[in-house]
Amino acid sequence: MTISGKAKLAGVMGWPIGHSRSPRLHGYWLARYGVDGAYVPLAVAPERAEQAIRALPALGFRGCNVTVPLKEIAFRTVDRLDPVARRMGAVNTIVVDGDGALVGGNTDGFGFLENLKAGCPDWSAESGPAVVVGAGGAARAVVVALLDAGAPEVRLINRTAARAEELAADLGPDLAGTVTVVDWVSRETALDGAALLVNTTTQGMGGQPALDLRLDALPVSALVNDIVYVPLETPLLAAARARGNRVVDGIGMLLHQARPGFAAWFGVEPEVTPEMTRFVLEG
């Protein structure tokens, strides 16, 4: 890979940022496709985030990814929002338009759906109710993506019911009716008849306790996904696999959500491959 004075620039902005695997995955694509470009980590404290985002055009950046805790700040800072980002209330991808305007998008939902399609090609959001555990930013992206893809019902479970109710209300009257908020004490009964179960919390991540959810009521035909990817096989996925459910791990969501940004900044439609997945996981 060669970097010249004409190199195309992009990066990932967050606080902290040292843990991010985005530079590694974009670096892989840059090398694979022979792009004259660079993708760099940008450690930006929240109080400096608006200033840093506004500086992207002046510094010659074509855009950047945005990660926690800056997604909501980016949402308020960009000049224009695409419809998906507006509905999600957060921005994870910024593109500097030809006129220098900052355009905010959110590719988390795209990455989530593409990961499920890659891991289980015959899966369809229309096949039945989906159960989503969690009510944070990732849950919001997953819920919006599922509804847009035709899920007939989303059952939303969160320890704090008020936060789940807020998420459902934010979807607006046209979609809120298809989202049912389930009390934490009733979480296991919500699995009855579900076609998909998704964990969007950090429970099951390395160093965190396993998700407190028995799967007895979940149909064996249901697909189970955990967006956690460290470890790849979380306790939830191990339990689901042991009882015969199909499972999809979380690394693909990270990889697929990166595709639209790379295409916009570097002009190449990248491909997620097994070799790339292994390379990113090794980092």
N, C-alpha and C positions, 0 to 999 in steps of 0.2 A: 504494500500500500504506500502510495506517494502522497505527501501533503505539500502543496505549493502555495504560493501567495494568492492563488485564486480558489483556495479550498472552500467548500461549503461548510458552514458551521452550524451546529446544533448542540443541545446538551440536556441535562436534567437538573432541575432546580428543586431544592428541598433543604430541610434542616432537622437532623443531620442528613448527610448524603453519602457518607463513606460506605454504608451497607448496600447501596443500590447496585443491582446487577445490570441496569440499563446501559451503562457505558460498555460493559463487556458484550452484551448482545448486539448493540448497534455497531460496535467495533468489529464484531464478527462479520456482519453484513457488509460494512465498508470494505473490508479486506476481500471478502468473497466476490463482490461485484466490481472491485477495482475502482471505487469511487474516490475522487480527490476531495476528501472531506475529513471532518473530525467531529466527534461527539464527546462532550466533556462534562464531568460533574461540576455543579455550581452550588456551593454551600452558601445559602442565603438565609439570614435570620428573618423571621416574620416581619419585624419592624422595618426591614430594608427591602422587602419583597416587591412592593409596588414600584419603587425606584429601579430595582434590578430588571423587572419585567419591561418597564418603559424604555430601558436602555438597550434592549435587544436589537432594534433596527440600527441604532447609532453604532453598535459594535460589529455590525455586519452579520449578525446571526439570522438564520432563516426561520428560527423558532426554537422551541424547547418543550420538553416534557415538564410537568409539574407534579410533585408528589407531596405527601404530608409533611408539614401542616399548612401548605400554601395553596391548596386547590380552591378554597373559597375566596382567598385573596385574589387569585388570578381571575376568578369569575367576576369580581368587582372591578378589575383593572383593565381588562382587554377592551378594545373598541367595538368588537362585534362578537356575538355568540351564535354558534350553530344551534338548531332547534333541540338537538339531543342534550347538549351542555346546559341549555336554558332550563330544560325539564329536570335535569339532575341537580342543578344548583351548584355545580362544581366543574372546574376545567382541569384536564390533565394533559392537554396537548395545545400548544400555541403555535400558530403559523404566521409569519410576517408576510403580509400580502404584498402585491406588487407596488401598491401605493404607500407602503410603510405601515399600514394599519395592522393592529394585532387582532387576530381572529382566534377565538377560543373554542375548542371542541372537547368532547369527552369520548374516549375510545374504550373505556372499561367495559361497557356493555357489549360492544362489538367483540372484544377479546374473550369475554365470558362465553358468548354464543359460539364463536369459532372454535373455542377449546372443546365445548361439548360435541360439536359436529365432528371434529377431528377424532375425538376419543370414542364416540359412539355414533357412527354415520347414520344409523336409522332412527336416531332420536328426533322427536319433534315437540316443540313447545305446545302444540295443539293437542297432544296425546292425553292430557289430563291435568289435574291440579298440581301446582308446585308449592312446596313448603320451603320457605327461606328463613334461616335462623340468623338473627342480627338486625340492627336498624341503623347502622352507620352509613358512611359514604359508599362503601362497597355494596351493601345491601340495596341502597337506592339505585345504583347502577344495574344490579342484577334484576331487581323488580321491574324497572322501566324496560329493560331489554326483553324480559320474558313477556310482558304485556304487549309490547310492540310486535313480538314474534307470534302472538296469538294464543298465549296461555289463557285458558278459560277462567282460571282462578289462581290467586296467589295467597297462601296462608302465611302470614308474617308472625314470627315468634321472636320475642325479645324479653330479657329479664325485666327491663323497665318498659312497661306497657305504654306509658305516655310518649316515649320516643318513637315507638312503632306507630302509634296513632298519629303523631305529627308527620311521619313519613307518608302514611296513607293519605292524610289530608292534603299534603303538598302536591299530590298527583293531580288534584283537581277533580271536580264532580264527574267528569266523563270516565275516569279510570278508577277512582277511589272505590267505587262500588264493587269492583272485581278483586279488591284486596281485603282480606279478612284478618283482623288482628286477633291473635290467640294468646290468652294469658299463659304465663310461664308454667303455672301448675297444670295446665291442660295440654302442654306441648306434645306429649306422646300420643294423645288421641287425635291430634291434628294430622298425624301421619297416615291415618286410615284412608285408603283409596287414593293416595298421592301417586303421581307418576314421576316426580322428581323431588329430591331433597338436596338443598344447598346450604352449606355452612359458610357464612361470610364473616364470622367472628374470628378472633385469634385463638380461641380454645382449640387445643390440639397442636398448636405450634410448639416448636422446641422450647422447653422451659416453662410452658403453660400447661395447666391441667387439661385433661381430655374433655370434650364436649359432653355435658351431662344430659344425654338423650338416649333412652332405650329404643331400639328399632322394632320391637315386637309387632307393632301395628302396621308397619310399613310393608306394602306388597313386595314380594320378591321380584316382581317385574319392574319395580321403580329403579330409576337411575339415581346414583348418589354422587355428588360432587362436593369437594372441599376446596375453597380457593387458597387455603394454606398450601405452601409448597416446600416448607422446611419443617418437618420431613415430608417427602413426597407421599408416603403412606402414613396418614394420620391415624389415630385410634378409631375415628369414625369410619374411614375408608376400610380399615382392616376388619372392623366389625361387620360392615356391610358386605364386603367380599366373602367373609366366612359364612354368611347366611345365604349367599347366592345372588346378591344384587350386583348389577354392573356398576363399575365405579370409574370416575374420571378425576385425576389429581389436578392440582392448581397451577402447575408451572406453565401450562399452555395459555392460560389467561394472560399471564405476564408477557409471553412472547407474541401472541396474536394482537394484543392491544397496541403493541409497538409498530405494527405494520403500516397503518395509515400515516403516522407521523414521518416515518422513514421515507415513504413514497413522496410525501409533500416536500420534505426538506432536500432530499438527495436525488429525486427523479427516477427512482428504481422501485418497482413493486417487489418487495422481498418475500422470500419463502421460508416457512418454518419447517425445519427438517430434524430428523432424529439426531444427526451429528451436531447441529446447532444446539439442540436441547441439552445434550451431554456436555457440550462446551460451556454453556451458561451455568449449569449445575455444578461444574467443577470449580467455578470461580469463587 
